[in-house]
């Protein structure tokens, strides 16, 4: 029998930015074959050059990914996907804005062909506290936050009193948080999140923390590489888009996985905003690092 397929659920209240995150996922698959289940194709903004075949309730992409609309039943759609002859590396479901993503993720516990990879909850930094205190929406929002294995705090450019919001989220959820504008987060950090510990050796999710670094000016290559190479072993992963001072017109993508450091040239810098690096690691060691650094 084949290895179970990792199963991820992306949840979050209406308007938080789930579909924006999915668009980034589909456009940046980088050789990974995703099958994505969505409620409505209409909200997706898939690059026309990626669409290979549009077949009613499915869209096959040139990068090997597949989008399926959820029909009368999520379970029926999911089982139909598992019966398809092609093999996918990962299955992702976009939950509706009022759904409990944790309950959807539990489908992987019942289906042996799936393995629960985690729940990502996208949070609207400008609206979440108001939604959480509204008697009509509060229960739904708080339930979504508590279900998360990872929070993507989106629209931070629109948030007021961001430090207070971070503190409030820390009370509502034990999940680590990635901060974002327009759903722009390193996609590698979205997977391998299962806090249920199916492998028997996963660390508790509240033992993890993430930090982001931003630079408006070109970055000295030697300084950044020294920081990454000297990072303690408890730094598990880092990814960023960096404009180095020695190649200011070029866009470099930096990956750190364990002790392996890779840097690739991704073409002209173009209209990309300032450099950004996100690090994920164990909280006891990283606790002294600043939550976010901007220069």
C-alpha positions as CSV (number, residue, x, y, z in Angstrom):
1,X,0.0,0.0,0.0
2,X,1.2,3.5,-0.9
3,X,2.2,5.9,1.8
4,X,-0.7,8.1,3.0
5,X,-1.1,11.4,1.4
6,X,-0.6,14.5,3.6
7,X,-3.9,16.3,4.2
8,X,-4.0,20.0,5.1
9,X,-7.0,22.2,5.8
10,X,-6.8,26.0,5.4
11,X,-9.5,27.8,7.5
12,X,-10.3,31.2,8.7
13,X,-13.2,33.6,8.8
14,X,-14.8,35.2,5.8
15,X,-12.4,37.7,4.1
16,X,-9.3,36.7,6.0
17,X,-7.4,35.9,2.8
18,X,-7.6,32.1,2.5
19,X,-8.0,32.2,-1.3
20,X,-5.1,34.6,-1.7
21,X,-3.0,32.1,0.2
22,X,-4.2,29.3,-2.1
23,X,-3.4,31.3,-5.2
24,X,0.2,31.6,-3.9
25,X,0.3,27.9,-3.2
26,X,-0.8,27.0,-6.7
27,X,1.5,29.4,-8.3
28,X,4.6,28.4,-6.3
29,X,4.2,24.6,-6.1
30,X,7.8,24.1,-7.4
31,X,7.5,20.5,-8.5
32,X,5.1,19.4,-5.8
33,X,1.8,18.0,-7.1
34,X,-1.0,19.6,-5.0
35,X,-4.7,18.6,-5.2
36,X,-6.7,21.5,-3.9
37,X,-10.4,21.3,-3.0
38,X,-12.3,24.6,-3.1
39,X,-15.9,25.7,-2.8
40,X,-15.8,28.0,-5.8
41,X,-13.4,28.4,-8.7
42,X,-14.6,31.9,-9.3
43,X,-12.7,33.3,-6.3
44,X,-9.4,31.9,-7.5
45,X,-7.1,34.0,-9.6
46,X,-5.0,31.3,-11.3
47,X,-2.4,32.5,-13.8
48,X,-3.9,31.7,-17.2
49,X,-0.5,30.4,-18.3
50,X,-0.7,27.7,-15.7
51,X,-4.1,26.3,-16.8
52,X,-3.6,23.1,-18.8
53,X,-7.2,21.7,-18.9
54,X,-10.4,23.3,-17.5
55,X,-13.0,20.5,-17.2
56,X,-16.1,21.7,-15.5
57,X,-15.5,20.8,-11.8
58,X,-11.7,20.4,-12.2
59,X,-8.8,22.5,-13.4
60,X,-5.6,20.7,-14.2
61,X,-2.5,23.0,-14.0
62,X,0.6,22.7,-16.1
63,X,2.7,22.4,-12.9
64,X,1.0,19.1,-12.0
65,X,-1.5,20.5,-9.5
66,X,-5.2,20.0,-9.7
67,X,-8.2,22.1,-8.4
68,X,-11.5,20.4,-7.7
69,X,-14.7,22.1,-6.6
70,X,-16.5,20.6,-3.6
71,X,-19.8,19.3,-4.8
72,X,-22.7,18.2,-2.6
73,X,-20.4,16.5,-0.1
74,X,-16.8,17.2,0.8
75,X,-16.4,13.5,1.7
76,X,-17.7,12.4,-1.6
77,X,-15.4,14.8,-3.5
78,X,-12.4,13.7,-1.4
79,X,-13.0,10.0,-1.9
80,X,-13.4,10.6,-5.7
81,X,-10.1,12.4,-5.7
82,X,-8.4,9.5,-3.9
83,X,-9.7,7.1,-6.6
84,X,-8.1,9.1,-9.4
85,X,-5.2,7.2,-11.1
86,X,-2.7,10.1,-10.7
87,X,-0.8,10.3,-7.4
88,X,-0.7,13.7,-5.6
89,X,2.0,14.7,-3.1
90,X,-0.4,16.7,-0.9
91,X,-4.2,17.4,-0.6
92,X,-5.4,20.8,0.6
93,X,-8.9,21.8,1.5
94,X,-10.1,25.4,1.7
95,X,-12.7,25.4,4.4
96,X,-15.6,27.8,4.2
97,X,-15.4,30.9,6.2
98,X,-17.8,29.7,8.9
99,X,-16.6,26.1,9.1
100,X,-14.6,24.4,11.9
101,X,-11.4,23.4,10.1
102,X,-10.4,21.1,12.9
103,X,-13.3,18.8,12.2
104,X,-12.5,18.7,8.5
105,X,-8.9,17.8,9.3
106,X,-10.2,14.8,11.4
107,X,-11.3,13.2,8.1
108,X,-7.6,12.1,7.7
109,X,-7.9,10.1,11.0
110,X,-10.8,8.1,9.5
111,X,-9.3,7.6,6.0
112,X,-6.2,5.4,5.9
113,X,-5.1,6.8,2.6
114,X,-4.6,10.2,4.2
115,X,-2.3,11.5,7.0
116,X,-3.3,14.6,8.9
117,X,-0.7,17.3,8.1
118,X,-2.3,20.2,10.0
119,X,-4.7,23.1,10.1
120,X,-3.7,26.5,8.9
121,X,-6.0,29.3,10.0
122,X,-5.7,32.7,8.2
123,X,-6.5,35.6,10.4
124,X,-7.5,39.1,9.3
125,X,-5.3,41.3,11.5
126,X,-7.6,44.3,11.0
127,X,-10.9,42.6,11.9
128,X,-10.3,39.5,14.0
129,X,-10.8,41.0,17.5
130,X,-14.0,42.7,16.5
131,X,-15.3,39.5,15.0
132,X,-14.3,37.5,18.1
133,X,-16.3,39.8,20.4
134,X,-19.4,39.9,18.1
135,X,-22.0,37.6,19.6
136,X,-23.0,36.5,16.1
137,X,-19.5,35.5,14.9
138,X,-17.4,35.2,18.1
139,X,-17.9,31.4,18.7
140,X,-17.0,30.6,15.1
141,X,-13.8,32.8,15.1
142,X,-12.5,31.5,18.5
143,X,-13.2,27.9,17.5
144,X,-11.2,28.4,14.3
145,X,-8.3,29.9,16.2
146,X,-8.2,27.1,18.8
147,X,-8.2,24.5,15.9
148,X,-5.1,25.9,14.3
149,X,-1.7,24.2,14.1
150,X,-0.4,27.4,12.4
151,X,-1.8,30.9,12.3
152,X,-1.2,33.2,9.3
153,X,-1.8,36.7,10.6
154,X,-2.6,38.4,7.3
155,X,-3.1,42.1,6.5
156,X,-0.7,43.2,9.2
157,X,-0.3,46.5,7.2
158,X,-3.9,47.3,8.1
159,X,-3.7,46.4,11.8
160,X,-3.8,48.8,14.6
161,X,-1.8,48.1,17.8
162,X,-0.1,45.1,16.3
163,X,1.8,44.2,19.6
164,X,-1.5,44.0,21.5
165,X,-3.0,41.8,18.8
166,X,0.0,39.4,19.0
167,X,-0.5,39.2,22.8
168,X,-4.3,38.6,22.4
169,X,-3.7,35.8,19.8
170,X,-1.3,34.1,22.2
171,X,-4.1,33.8,24.7
172,X,-6.6,32.4,22.1
173,X,-4.3,29.9,20.4
174,X,-1.1,28.0,21.2
175,X,-0.2,27.8,17.5
176,X,2.9,29.6,16.1
177,X,2.2,32.6,14.0
178,X,3.5,33.8,10.6
179,X,2.8,37.4,9.8
180,X,1.9,38.4,6.3
181,X,0.7,41.0,3.8
182,X,-1.5,39.7,1.0
183,X,-0.9,36.1,2.1
184,X,2.8,36.3,1.2
185,X,4.5,33.7,3.4
186,X,7.2,31.1,2.7
187,X,5.2,28.1,1.4
188,X,7.6,25.6,2.9
189,X,6.6,26.7,6.4
190,X,2.9,25.7,5.8
191,X,3.4,21.9,6.0
192,X,4.5,19.2,8.4
193,X,2.4,20.8,11.2
194,X,0.4,17.9,12.7
195,X,0.3,18.6,16.4
196,X,-1.4,15.3,17.0
197,X,2.0,13.7,16.8
198,X,1.1,10.8,14.6
199,X,4.8,9.9,14.2
200,X,5.2,9.6,18.0
201,X,8.0,12.1,18.1
202,X,6.6,15.5,17.2
203,X,7.2,18.4,19.5
204,X,4.2,20.2,21.0
205,X,3.1,23.0,18.8
206,X,3.5,25.6,21.6
207,X,7.2,24.7,21.7
208,X,7.6,26.5,18.3
209,X,7.9,30.1,17.4
210,X,8.5,32.1,14.2
211,X,10.3,35.3,13.6
212,X,10.4,37.6,10.6
213,X,13.1,40.0,9.5
214,X,12.6,42.8,6.9
215,X,15.1,45.1,5.3
216,X,14.3,48.0,3.0
217,X,17.9,48.4,1.9
218,X,20.1,45.8,0.2
219,X,21.5,43.3,2.7
220,X,25.2,42.5,3.2
221,X,25.6,38.9,2.0
222,X,28.3,37.9,4.4
223,X,26.4,39.2,7.4
224,X,23.2,37.3,6.5
225,X,25.1,34.1,5.7
226,X,27.0,34.3,9.0
227,X,23.7,34.7,10.9
228,X,22.2,31.6,9.2
229,X,25.3,29.4,9.4
230,X,25.8,30.2,13.1
231,X,22.1,29.7,14.0
232,X,21.7,27.1,16.7
233,X,20.5,23.6,15.8
234,X,17.0,24.4,17.2
235,X,16.4,26.7,14.1
236,X,14.5,24.2,12.0
237,X,13.8,26.2,8.9
238,X,14.2,29.6,7.2
239,X,13.1,31.0,3.9
240,X,13.2,34.4,2.4
241,X,13.5,36.6,-0.6
242,X,16.6,38.8,-0.3
243,X,18.2,41.7,-2.2
244,X,21.9,41.4,-1.6
245,X,24.2,44.4,-1.7
246,X,26.6,42.7,-4.1
247,X,23.8,41.9,-6.6
248,X,21.2,44.7,-5.9
249,X,19.4,44.1,-9.2
250,X,18.8,40.4,-8.6
251,X,16.2,38.5,-6.5
252,X,17.8,35.8,-4.3
253,X,15.7,33.1,-2.6
254,X,17.3,31.8,0.6
255,X,16.5,28.4,2.1
256,X,17.8,26.9,5.3
257,X,16.6,23.4,6.2
258,X,18.4,22.0,9.2
259,X,22.1,22.7,8.5
260,X,21.6,22.8,4.7
261,X,21.7,26.3,3.2
262,X,20.8,27.0,-0.4
263,X,20.7,30.3,-2.3
264,X,19.3,30.6,-5.8
265,X,19.1,33.5,-8.2
266,X,15.4,34.0,-9.2
267,X,15.9,36.8,-11.8
268,X,15.6,40.6,-11.7
269,X,14.5,42.2,-8.5
270,X,11.6,44.0,-10.3
271,X,8.9,45.5,-8.2
272,X,9.4,43.2,-5.2
273,X,9.2,45.0,-1.9
274,X,12.0,44.9,0.6
275,X,13.9,41.8,1.6
276,X,12.2,39.4,4.0
277,X,13.3,36.3,5.9
278,X,11.1,34.1,8.1
279,X,12.6,31.6,10.6
280,X,10.9,28.8,12.4
281,X,12.4,27.1,15.4
282,X,12.1,25.9,19.0
283,X,11.0,28.6,21.4
284,X,13.5,28.1,24.3
285,X,16.5,28.8,22.0
286,X,14.8,31.5,19.9
287,X,13.1,33.2,22.7
288,X,15.7,35.9,22.9
289,X,15.4,36.9,19.3
290,X,13.2,39.9,18.4
291,X,9.7,39.0,17.1
292,X,10.2,41.1,14.0
293,X,13.1,43.2,12.8
294,X,12.7,45.9,10.2
295,X,15.6,48.1,8.9
